[in-house]
């Protein structure tokens, strides 16, 4: 099991940047994959980006070139650097983790990101 705690959300103007953090309660090296999802009002939750413990990444097309995922194994933390933010990036962002190869099993509580135009 693992507990995930997100932080770093907030209100930012279009074109601005934010960095989200996801702190895990155990070594992230033991986690097969960690991801960032988001859910906007009235929309389904969608994958933003995922990173495997081998460092492979998978970005949604809508964020490629603007968002970057990284990990600090010593701090058991995964980051999401978000640049050139757009109003359509407004959503609750969730951190997720999985130990196997199926769906994500563990989720954080979410952090709100609001981008004003």
N, C-alpha and C positions, 0 to 999 in steps of 0.2 A: 504494500500500500504506500501511498504518498499523498501528502497534502501540498497544495499549490496555492500560493498567495500572490496575486497580481498587484502592481502599483504603478503609478506614473501617468495615469489618465488625467484628463483635464480639458479645459477650453482653450482653443488656439485658433488664430485666424488662418484663413486659406493661405497656403504657401509656407506655413510655419512647420515646426518640427516638434515631435514628442518622442520620448523613449520610455517604453513600457518594460517593466521587469516582472519576472515570474520566479519566485523563490520556492524551491522544492525542499521538502522535509527530509530527503535522503539523497544520496549521491545520484546525480543525473547520469552518471556513467552506467548505472544499472538499468536505466530506462531506455527502451528501444527507440522511442521517438517522442519528441515533444513538439507541440504545435500551438499556433495562435489561430483562434477562430474569432469571428465577429458576427454580431447579430444586430441589424438595424431594425427600427420599429416597423412592424408589419411584414418583415422579411424572414426567410429562413436563415439559420446559422450557416455560415460559410467558412471554409478554410482560407486563411490568409497565407500562412506559410507553415511548413513543418521542417524539422531538422532531426536526422537520425543520430544515434550515438556514434556513427561513423563519420558524421559531418555532412552527409548528403542533404541537400535542401530542395524544397518544392514550393515555389511561389505561385500564388494566383496571378493570372495575367494582369489583373487590374492594379496590382501593386509592384510589379516588376520594375526595377530601376528606381523605385522610390523608397521601398521598405527593405530593411536588412535584418535578418535574424542572426544572433550570435549567442554563444554560451560561454560561461565561466565555470569550468568544472570545479575549481577550488571553492567557489562560493555557492555551488549548486543552484545556479541562476541562469535563466535564459532571458535574453533581451530582444526587444523588437524596436529598432530604430526606424522611425517614420518621418520621412522628409517630404517636402512638397505636398503637404496635406491638402485634401480637397473636401468640400462639404459632403460629398458622397462617402467619405471615409467615416463619417459620424456613425457610431455604433457602440455597443458594449463589446469589449474585447475580452476574450477568455483564453486562458492558458490551459492546455490539455496534455495528458501524458498517457502513454501505453507501454506495456511491458511485452506484449505479444505482437502479432502481426494483423490483428483484426482492428476493431474500432477503438477509439480512445476510451479508456476506462475511468480516468480521473480528470476532474475539472476544478478550476479555481472559481472564485465567486464572481469574477468579472470586474472590469474597470471601464468607466464611461469615458469615451473620447468624443468630443464635440468640436467640429470644425465650422467656424462661422465664415460666411462669404463677405 
